[in-house]
Amino acid sequence: MAKTNLYDRHVQLNGRIIEFAGWELPVQYPTGPIVEHNTVREKAGLFDIDHMGQLEVRGPGALDYLQYVVTYDISRMAMHEAHYALACYEDGGIVDDLFIYRLPDRYFIAINASNTAKDAEWFQMHTHGFDVTVKNISAETYMLALQGPLAEQILQPLTNLDLSKMPYHTAQDGMVAGVPTLVARSGYTGEDGFELFFPAAEATKVWDAIMEAGSPKGMLPIGLAARDSLRFEPCMPLYGQEIGPEISPLEAGLGWAVSLAKGPFIGREALLKEKLEGSEMKLVGFEMIDKAVPRHEHEVAYEGEVVGEVTTGMFSPTTQRYVGMAFVPTELARLGNEIDIIIRDRARRAVIVKRPFYVPAYRR
C-alpha cells in the first residue's frame, strides 16, 4: 500500500490508520469523528488528501478536447474559474467525477483516488485529433484541504494572495508558506475553504505551517470518517456509491453538470435519449422514521418488494438525524413517500425527504 509524505505526521498525532483506495490514511484522530466533523462546521479542519489524483491539460486544442471528453460546457468557464464535471462512457455511465480549473496556461483537473490510473489512461486515449497534451502529475503534486468558516483567517497570513478577493470555485497560482501553490477555493465538505496543490516534496513544510497557524484557533487534523460525513450531509456524491459505471449523471441528480446543448461529447447520445425518455431510477434522500442506522448497500423495499439500494447512510452530526441516499424507481421518488430500509433482515420505515440534508455555506 502507498503512504503519503505525511504518514509519519499522522502517526505522531495518533491517527488511526486504515487502507483506503490503496493508501494508508488516517480514518480518525483521538478526538474522534464527531468532534472532527463539528470542528470543520464550526471552526476549521486540515485534511491530507494526497491520495487524490491530478491531471494537466495544455495546448491550443485543450478547450475543444475537454468539450469532447467531459459533460460540462467548458467554454462557459471564466479565467481562474473552477467547475464540477463528469467524464462518461458512450452508454452514459460515469467514468469519474472531477473538478476542472481554468488557468492562464493550462487546465488543471482533480480526480478521484481510486480512479487515478484509469482516468489518466481514459483522458490520454482520447487525445487523437486534438492539438493537446495530457499529463498525469499526481506523483509530483501534493494535495491538502483546509475547510471551515475560519479557513480564510488561518490561511491568509501564510499566502501572498488576497483571499478576500477570491470567490468560491476559483483558483489562483500563488505562494503558501513560501511554497509555489495552486490555491483553489473549493472543497468536499459543504463549508468554505481551500484545496492546495503544491510540490510533493514540500508536504511537511506546508502541513506544519498550517497546523501552527490553525491550532490556536481550534483547527484540527481531520480523518476519512469525518470527511465522509461532511460530504454526505450536503449530498456530495462519492464514486462507487452515488456514481459509477452503471449510473448515469441524470439518475444521480447531476444533470446540472451535463450540457447537452454544447455539441458532441462522449456519452451525449445516451444521455440525450435518457433525458427525452426519462430515467428508470433516481437518487433520493430519506430520513429514518424507525430508530435505525442505514448503511451502504442496505436494500430498499416498497410494499414488501425490494426496489433499490442505499448508497450512503449514517447519523448526521450536524442535523442530528438518521438519514441516507438511495436509488429507487423514478415513479417512487416522491417527497413524503414512505419506504422500508432492510436492516439486519428487518424492514425499518423511512420517508423520502428533500436533499441536501445540510445547505452548503457557499449556497446560503
Phi, psi and omega per residue, in radians:
M1 nan 2.614 3.140
A2 -1.464 2.653 3.056
K3 -2.133 2.460 3.055
T4 -1.333 2.887 3.139
N5 -1.153 -0.200 -3.137
L6 -1.798 0.216 -3.110
Y7 -0.923 -0.811 -3.118
D8 -1.106 -0.605 3.096
R9 -1.111 -0.722 -3.136
H10 -1.162 -0.646 3.085
V11 -1.147 -0.764 3.108
Q12 -1.057 -0.553 3.132
L13 -1.511 0.145 -3.139
N14 1.059 0.603 3.057
G15 -1.197 2.476 3.069
R16 -1.487 1.988 -3.003
I17 -1.603 2.331 3.068
I18 -2.304 2.969 3.021
E19 -1.529 2.296 3.090
F20 -2.549 2.082 3.104
A21 0.914 0.619 3.108
G22 1.488 0.140 -3.119
W23 -2.100 2.660 2.983
E24 -1.649 1.964 -3.011
L25 -2.369 2.693 3.112
P26 -1.310 2.179 3.067
V27 -1.487 -0.503 3.075
Q28 -2.865 2.899 3.054
Y29 -1.983 3.050 -3.060
P30 -0.980 -0.460 3.117
T31 -1.125 -0.485 3.109
G32 1.639 2.727 -3.039
P33 -1.093 -0.626 -3.101
I34 -1.179 -0.780 3.115
V35 -1.115 -0.739 3.128
E36 -1.081 -0.786 3.115
H37 -1.003 -0.912 -3.084
N38 -1.162 -0.540 3.112
T39 -1.127 -0.692 3.103
V40 -1.167 -0.686 3.122
R41 -1.162 -0.617 -3.006
E42 -1.777 -0.524 -3.062
K43 -2.290 -1.660 3.111
A44 -2.926 2.718 3.085
G45 -2.451 2.635 -3.134
L46 -1.990 2.223 -3.060
F47 -2.034 2.307 2.926
D48 -1.562 1.879 -3.107
I49 -2.153 0.694 -3.112
D50 -1.254 -0.138 3.032
H51 -1.206 -0.310 3.074
M52 -1.169 2.748 -3.136
G53 -1.894 2.840 3.134
Q54 -2.456 2.478 3.060
L55 -2.196 2.622 2.980
E56 -2.043 2.356 3.083
V57 -2.093 2.146 -3.113
R58 -2.316 2.806 3.035
G59 2.091 2.821 -3.120
P60 -1.030 -0.491 -3.104
G61 -1.669 0.236 -3.038
A62 -1.052 -0.769 -3.115
L63 -1.123 -0.865 -3.141
D64 -1.056 -0.682 3.132
Y65 -1.095 -0.860 -3.129
L66 -1.146 -0.595 3.072
Q67 -1.038 -0.548 -3.098
Y68 -1.452 -0.582 -3.002
V69 -1.722 -0.195 3.095
V70 -2.193 2.878 -3.003
T71 -1.435 -0.541 -3.042
Y72 -1.409 2.657 3.104
D73 -1.382 1.650 -3.074
I74 -1.127 -0.434 -3.131
S75 -1.121 -0.289 3.141
R76 -1.455 -0.163 -3.075
M77 -1.399 2.253 3.048
A78 -1.356 2.832 3.084
M79 -0.999 2.357 -3.130
H80 1.312 0.088 3.126
E81 -1.437 2.641 3.033
A82 -2.095 2.541 3.130
H83 -2.602 2.549 3.058
Y84 -1.314 2.473 3.114
A85 -2.672 3.016 3.104
L86 -2.303 2.635 2.931
A87 -1.879 2.309 -3.063
C88 -2.128 2.702 2.957
Y89 -1.384 2.980 -3.127
E90 -1.025 -0.540 -3.113
D91 -1.477 0.074 3.108
G92 1.610 -0.151 3.056
G93 -1.171 2.743 -2.980
I94 -1.630 2.116 2.997
V95 -1.204 -0.839 3.118
D96 -3.014 2.795 2.900
D97 -1.800 2.709 -2.986
L98 -2.743 2.861 3.017
F99 -1.986 2.278 3.131
I100 -1.923 2.285 3.104
Y101 -1.977 2.165 3.093
R102 -1.615 2.044 -3.115
L103 -2.110 2.830 -3.032
P104 -0.982 -0.598 -3.056
D105 -1.991 0.040 -3.058
R106 -2.976 2.905 2.884
Y107 -1.865 2.299 -3.103
F108 -1.954 2.306 -3.054
I109 -2.206 2.229 3.045
A110 -1.736 2.275 -3.062
I111 -2.218 2.928 -3.051
N112 -1.335 2.617 -3.065
A113 -1.012 -0.881 -3.059
S114 -1.223 -0.212 -3.054
N115 -1.935 0.085 -2.981
T116 -0.970 -0.917 -3.108
A117 -1.140 -0.758 3.134
K118 -1.100 -0.795 -3.129
D119 -1.109 -0.774 -3.138
A120 -1.022 -0.756 3.119
E121 -1.157 -0.721 -3.136
W122 -1.059 -0.836 -3.128
F123 -1.164 -0.671 3.136
Q124 -1.141 -0.701 -3.019
M125 -1.274 -0.158 -3.139
H126 -1.919 0.285 3.140
T127 -1.410 -0.240 -3.082
H128 -1.002 2.268 3.133
G129 1.589 -0.068 3.132
F130 -2.064 2.436 3.084
D131 -1.436 1.424 -2.968
V132 -2.681 2.650 3.000
T133 -2.156 2.396 3.100
V134 -2.080 2.185 -3.104
K135 -2.174 2.273 3.042
N136 -1.455 1.902 -3.090
I137 -1.876 0.349 -3.056
S138 -1.041 -0.766 -3.052
A139 -1.158 -0.589 -3.084
E140 -1.627 -0.070 -3.066
T141 -1.987 2.333 3.077
Y142 -1.848 2.595 -3.087
M143 -2.309 2.139 3.011
L144 -2.107 2.690 3.029
A145 -2.201 2.312 3.055
L146 -2.046 1.934 -2.985
Q147 -2.202 2.544 3.080
G148 2.267 2.862 -3.074
P149 -1.065 -0.372 3.118
L150 -1.702 0.117 -3.057
A151 -1.037 -0.798 -3.125
E152 -1.097 -0.750 -3.126
Q153 -1.079 -0.652 -3.128
I154 -1.297 -0.742 -3.030
L155 -1.379 -0.530 -2.997
Q156 -0.959 -0.770 3.142
P157 -1.157 -0.226 -3.080
L158 -1.711 -0.083 -3.041
T159 -2.240 2.709 3.073
N160 -1.496 -0.130 3.136
L161 -1.437 2.575 3.044
D162 -1.543 1.687 -3.039
L163 -1.163 -0.419 3.130
S164 -1.157 -0.341 -3.135
K165 -1.795 0.214 3.140
M166 -1.858 1.834 3.140
P167 -1.185 2.855 3.069
Y168 -1.103 2.580 -3.113
H169 1.091 0.751 2.956
T170 -2.332 2.923 -3.129
A171 -2.563 2.578 3.125
Q172 -2.447 2.488 2.977
D173 -1.384 2.291 -3.137
G174 -2.781 -2.674 3.126
M175 -2.183 2.470 3.003
V176 -2.332 2.112 -3.109
A177 0.953 0.619 3.122
G178 1.365 0.187 -3.103
V179 -1.988 2.285 3.081
P180 -1.025 2.183 -2.996
T181 -2.484 2.394 2.904
L182 -1.491 2.000 -3.117
V183 -1.757 2.028 -3.133
A184 -1.991 2.272 3.066
R185 -1.547 1.510 -3.092
S186 -2.776 3.060 -3.140
G187 2.981 -3.114 -2.959
Y188 -2.249 0.582 -3.048
T189 -2.199 -0.258 -3.022
G190 1.563 -0.037 3.110
E191 -1.898 2.882 2.962
D192 -1.136 2.716 3.105
G193 2.806 -2.956 -2.991
F194 -2.392 2.560 2.942
E195 -1.990 2.324 -3.008
L196 -2.059 2.270 3.138
F197 -2.128 2.164 -3.046
F198 -2.715 2.988 -3.120
P199 -1.012 2.321 -3.057
A200 -1.018 -0.554 -3.121
A201 -1.125 -0.298 -3.082
E202 -1.740 0.234 -3.029
A203 -1.011 -0.851 -3.091
T204 -1.104 -0.716 -3.118
K205 -1.081 -0.816 -3.100
V206 -1.226 -0.773 3.118
W207 -1.005 -0.849 -3.100
D208 -1.100 -0.673 -3.132
A209 -1.144 -0.739 -3.137
I210 -1.221 -0.717 3.103
M211 -1.053 -0.730 -3.141
E212 -1.141 -0.683 -3.134
A213 -1.317 -0.590 -3.017
G214 -1.585 -0.528 -3.070
S215 -0.997 -0.741 3.107
P216 -1.096 -0.336 3.138
K217 -1.702 0.155 3.092
G218 1.599 0.084 3.111
M219 -1.166 2.513 3.106
L220 -2.211 2.714 2.920
P221 -1.257 2.537 -3.020
I222 -2.149 2.353 -3.137
G223 -1.656 -3.120 -3.057
L224 -1.143 -0.575 -3.105
A225 -1.094 -0.848 3.120
A226 -1.205 -0.574 3.076
R227 -1.030 -0.692 -3.134
D228 -1.204 -0.790 -3.136
S229 -1.184 -0.583 3.123
L230 -1.172 -0.728 -3.138
R231 -1.304 -0.499 -3.087
F232 -1.208 -0.743 -3.071
E233 -1.046 -0.736 3.028
P234 -1.463 0.156 3.057
C235 1.077 0.719 3.013
M236 -1.386 2.338 -3.015
P237 -1.278 2.648 3.064
L238 -2.097 2.261 3.140
Y239 -1.096 2.380 -3.089
G240 1.601 -0.128 3.106
Q241 -2.218 -1.285 3.113
E242 -1.444 -0.353 -3.139
I243 -2.393 2.736 -3.141
G244 2.985 -3.110 -3.058
P245 -1.061 -0.474 -3.122
E246 -1.680 0.113 -3.085
I247 -2.118 2.345 3.097
S248 -1.629 2.741 3.082
P249 -1.027 -0.567 -3.118
L250 -1.224 -0.690 3.071
E251 -1.104 -0.632 -3.073
A252 -1.447 0.051 -3.132
G253 1.298 0.451 -3.104
L254 -1.919 0.446 3.135
G255 -1.023 -0.442 3.126
W256 -1.152 -0.303 3.107
A257 -1.760 0.201 -3.140
V258 -2.044 2.028 -3.093
S259 -1.822 1.448 -3.080
L260 -1.126 -0.439 -3.068
A261 -1.466 -0.080 -3.025
K262 -1.367 -0.250 -3.080
G263 2.050 -2.983 -3.031
P264 -1.092 2.388 2.941
F265 -2.694 2.810 -3.078
I266 -1.114 2.136 -3.136
G267 1.688 -0.100 -3.041
R268 -1.063 -0.767 -3.067
E269 -1.105 -0.741 3.123
A270 -1.147 -0.701 -3.139
L271 -1.239 -0.628 3.080
L272 -1.105 -0.749 3.107
K273 -1.064 -0.776 3.124
E274 -1.141 -0.671 3.106
K275 -1.068 -0.726 -3.099
L276 -1.318 -0.642 -3.048
E277 -1.675 -0.291 -3.132
G278 1.676 2.614 3.136
S279 -1.518 2.479 3.103
E280 -1.287 -0.634 -3.115
M281 -2.094 2.759 -3.135
K282 -2.522 2.459 3.077
L283 -1.419 2.212 -3.129
V284 -2.202 2.829 2.967
G285 -1.760 2.599 3.081
F286 -2.487 2.733 3.056
E287 -2.131 2.395 3.138
M288 -1.218 2.333 2.978
I289 -1.559 -0.858 3.016
D290 -1.331 2.640 -3.131
K291 -1.351 1.853 -3.123
A292 -2.913 2.769 -3.116
V293 -1.868 1.971 3.088
P294 -1.327 2.588 -3.141
R295 -2.374 2.851 3.068
H296 -0.923 2.313 3.087
E297 1.380 0.035 2.967
H298 -1.118 2.456 3.136
E299 -1.318 2.603 3.051
V300 -1.927 2.291 -3.130
A301 -2.146 2.686 3.079
Y302 -2.443 2.125 -3.099
E303 0.911 0.736 3.046
G304 1.468 -0.044 -3.108
E305 -1.972 2.317 3.097
V306 -1.213 2.181 -3.053
V307 -2.186 -0.159 -3.078
G308 -2.976 -2.888 -3.048
E309 -2.596 2.493 3.066
V310 -1.271 2.332 3.069
T311 -1.616 -0.803 3.061
T312 -2.524 2.442 3.068
G313 -2.689 2.566 -3.124
M314 -3.096 3.087 2.951
F315 -1.382 2.251 3.132
S316 -1.576 1.899 -3.096
P317 -1.055 -0.622 -3.073
T318 -1.298 -0.737 -3.074
T319 -1.672 -0.164 3.140
Q320 1.031 0.704 3.112
R321 -2.244 2.714 2.982
Y322 -1.655 1.921 -3.001
V323 -2.357 2.964 3.134
G324 -2.869 3.037 3.006
M325 -2.135 2.572 -3.100
A326 -2.706 2.688 2.992
F327 -1.629 2.246 3.095
V328 -2.354 2.794 3.050
P329 -0.972 2.454 -3.044
T330 -0.957 -0.638 -3.102
E331 -1.194 -0.269 3.109
L332 -1.727 -0.094 -3.001
A333 -1.458 0.927 -3.135
R334 -1.832 2.382 3.070
L335 -1.016 2.341 -3.131
G336 1.585 -0.183 3.131
N337 -1.245 2.319 -3.141
E338 -1.592 2.423 3.136
I339 -2.317 2.978 3.053
D340 -1.997 2.427 3.001
I341 -1.872 2.166 -3.090
I342 -1.504 1.889 -3.090
I343 -2.122 2.039 -3.078
R344 0.924 0.816 3.076
D345 1.171 0.239 3.088
R346 -2.064 2.423 3.100
A347 -1.400 2.107 3.108
R348 -1.999 2.297 -3.027
R349 -1.278 2.493 3.075
A350 -2.563 2.872 3.132
V351 -2.283 2.430 3.124
I352 -1.257 2.242 -3.090
V353 -2.241 2.952 -3.117
K354 -1.228 2.452 2.975
R355 -1.761 2.676 -0.067
P356 -1.362 2.881 3.091
F357 -1.329 -0.422 -3.129
Y358 -2.395 2.255 -3.098
V359 -1.443 2.098 -3.128
P360 -0.980 2.575 -3.103
A361 -1.005 -0.650 -3.060
Y362 -1.330 -0.092 3.089
R363 -1.800 -0.100 -3.057
R364 -1.371 nan nan
